[in-house]
């Protein structure tokens, strides 16, 4: 960073590509995505290949449509994230509460994330926290109409000015015409929201939320919903609560899919019940085939999911097992994300694709769960070596996608084009790269989930986490109401968020069954959530390993030629 300085106001002032001098406009900040090993002085910058302009954020999941369409239930992750270009100007000064020079140097914070919010964005986050805590029963409604509106909210708050300056309630009954967001509510989340408020116990919704947080920053999770709904607080709340209900009542993400995992599927293959036996067999078959797998990072440090489209055949697995496998893969991949790299990349290997690989039923499920329940999680989709027959199919798929989302899809014909997004040393040899890593499924061990039977320790860890959660909620209430001491309170919230992150990895082996990626050493929960993509330190394999750090992605030990000083 020889051409960058940090101003007293915590602004980066850097040389802009094509410019010979640094910009010193007081309100401008030029951020270069940087990742640094916490215990090392070596660092590197991650800069996109196309510095012309940053990509806009979009609603999450529609991109999963393409994902699904191709693999029919064997893929993960959707949503778009906005990545900085080589130099990004933030006109509005971001909120730097809780952001120190040290953690700026550790990794520049993307816009709209914790530590990089404009005043207006921070206000929206506070509004959403207020509404969310009210739904959870932590906060009492401020006004009678708030309590009444909780049972009958019908639409997003209108942006049209009123005759009076009286502030509208988030939960106020509204009879005016539906907004565009309501008209686009193709999954009926507004209706589901009303039903959930009327029928669900607020404490259950609260537990579902904190269960979804896992190692994430609580603000980061709420901000995903805000960005997905273009900072409309009401629509973000509707999406959030509908998602909690989906996780808790419809698919049972944490109390079934992740809790039972692969080991339960293995046991089910020996079940005397034919239906249970088939579901277990079909679930494991997808893992053994390696239809999709998680491995490595692209040039932006995003974890990658490789999808071998040719390995899917319609009817080979049941629809239920396809859906279960899809959610399982998404949730596992979420463990690889971090605050500064909060999106993933999908690489579709289209080699050998034919019409036999198409399967429409899982597509509908994938589109729905991605668009409605996993916002802001996908950075880029690479469709590699697609045959001519796929081009007409793509025209159909593209019509389903939001235009901004469609721009995230890139077609690559050869290794040279793929190298624009992934270092050749990180491209697996199967695709023509230099990484000799090969997918191989390691079956569950008989005693790998033994800790889950330790109820005493499990309850103790859950109680400790519950105390931190309660303190975080009370501190958040103070942060919202006390403008004078907001910076100090924000720092306390960040400290509590870190305690939740560290505490989650202590709790993890007691509530989540071990996965393939735990068995192979990629997810190292016992080391505080270290993610080790390129072989174990004691037995290095593949290209030169990256530096692994606790939930802060991986850092290459040597700078690339396109690094920004």
C-alpha positions, 0 to 999 in steps of 0.5 A, a space after each residue: 500500500 505504498 501509494 495509499 495513506 489513511 487519513 485521520 478520519 479513517 479514509 483511505 486515500 489511494 492512487 486511482 488506476 490511470 491516475 498519477 496522483 492520489 485523490 484527497 477529496 475529504 469526503 471520498 474514500 478509495 478502498 482496495 479489497 485487502 485480506 491479511 493474515 491475523 498473525 502475519 505481516 504478509 498481506 495481499 489485495 484482491 482486485 476484480 479483473 474488470 476495474 471499470 465499475 463495481 457490480 451492483 448488488 441484486 436480489 439473491 437467488 434468482 441466479 440459483 435458477 440457473 444453478 438449479 436448472 442445470 443440476 436439479 437440486 445439486 447446487 448451492 448458493 444464490 444471491 448477488 453481492 457487490 464487489 469493489 472495483 480497483 478503486 471505489 468512491 463512497 460519496 457518503 461517509 460510512 459509519 465507522 463505529 467499531 471500525 479501527 485502523 487494525 481491522 481496516 487493514 485486515 480486510 476492507 469492508 464492502 459497502 452495506 456491511 457491518 462497519 461500512 454503512 452510510 448514516 441512512 443505511 445505519 438508520 435502516 438497520 436500526 429500524 429493522 432491528 426495532 421491528 425484528 425485536 418487536 416481532 420476537 417479543 423482546 420489545 413491546 410495541 411503542 404504540 397501540 396501533 403497532 400491536 394491532 398492526 402486528 396481526 394485520 400488516 398488509 404492505 410495505 410502508 408507502 414513500 409518499 409524503 403525508 399531510 402531517 409529519 407524524 411518523 408511521 409505524 412499521 406495523 401500521 395497518 395500510 389500505 392504500 394500493 399495493 407497492 411494486 414489491 407486493 406485486 412482485 411477491 410471487 412466493 406469497 411472503 406477505 401472506 405468510 408473514 401475516 400468518 406467522 405473526 398470528 400463529 407462531 410463538 414469538 420466542 420460536 421465531 427468535 430462536 430460529 433467527 439466532 440459530 441461523 446466525 451461527 458464526 455470522 455477525 447478527 448485523 450482517 445477517 439483517 443487512 443481507 435482507 435489507 440489501 435484497 429488498 433495496 433497503 425497504 425495511 418492511 419488505 426486509 422484515 417480511 422476507 426475514 420472518 418468512 425465512 425463519 418460518 421456512 427454516 423452522 416449520 417447512 424444511 427443519 434446517 437446523 433441527 433435522 437436515 444439519 443435525 442429522 447430516 450424512 451419518 443419519 443418511 448412512 443409517 437410513 440406508 439400512 432401515 427396514 422402511 423402504 421409503 426411508 431407505 431410499 431417501 437415505 440412499 438417494 441423499 448419499 448417492 449425490 455426495 458419492 457421485 460428486 455432483 457438486 462440491 466445495 473447493 478452493 477460492 477464486 481471484 476475489 477470495 470467494 469459496 467455489 462450488 463446482 458443479 458437474 452437470 453431466 452427473 445428474 439424471 432425471 428420476 435417479 433420485 427422489 425429489 425429497 432427497 434432491 431438496 434435502 441435498 440442496 439445502 444441506 449444501 447451501 448450509 454447509 457452504 454458508 460456514 465458509 463465508 466471512 465478513 469480508 468475503 460474504 458471497 460464493 462463486 459457482 462453476 458449472 462444468 458443462 462438459 458432456 451436457 445433454 437434454 437428459 441432464 435437465 430436470 424441472 421439478 427441482 428447478 422450481 424448488 431451487 428458485 423458490 428457496 434461493 430467491 426467498 430464503 438465502 439473500 445476497 450470497 452469490 458473487 459470480 456464476 461461471 458456465 464452462 464449456 457449454 455445448 451449442 444445445 445449451 444456448 437456447 436453454 439459456 435464453 429461457 433461463 435468462 428470461 427468468 432472471 433479474 437483469 442485474 442477476 443475469 449480468 453475474 453469469 459469465 460463459 467461458 469456453 477454455 482455460 484461458 477465459 476461466 483464468 480471468 476469474 480463477 488463478 490457474 493454480 486454483 483451477 482443478 486439473 479436471 478443468 485443465 488447471 494446475 490444481 491436482 486435487 480430485 473429489 473423493 467422498 469420505 464416508 461418515 465414521 461410526 463415532 464422529 458425532 459422539 459429542 452430540 450425545 453429551 447433553 450436559 455440555 450441549 446445554 451448558 454451551 447453549 446457555 452461555 450462548 443465550 446469555 450473550 444473545 440476550 446481552 447483544 439484544 439489550 445492547 442493541 436496544 441501547 444503541 438504537 435509543 442512545 445517540 450520544 453514546 452510539 459509537 461506544 455501544 456499537 463497539 460493544 455490539 461488535 465485541 459481543 458479535 465476536 463472542 457469538 462467532 467464537 462461541 458458535 465454533 465451540 457449540 458446532 460439534 454438539 449441534 451439527 453432524 460432521 460433514 465431508 468437509 469436516 472429515 477432510 479437514 477443510 472446515 476446522 471447527 476445533 481451531 476456531 472455524 479455520 477454513 483450509 482449502 488446499 490440503 492439511 498443513 502437515 500433508 500439503 497437497 495441490 498448489 501452494 497452500 493459502 494462509 488459513 485464518 479463523 473465518 477470514 478466508 484465505 490469503 495467498 502468500 505471494 502477491 499477484 501481478 495485478 495487486 494494487 500498491 
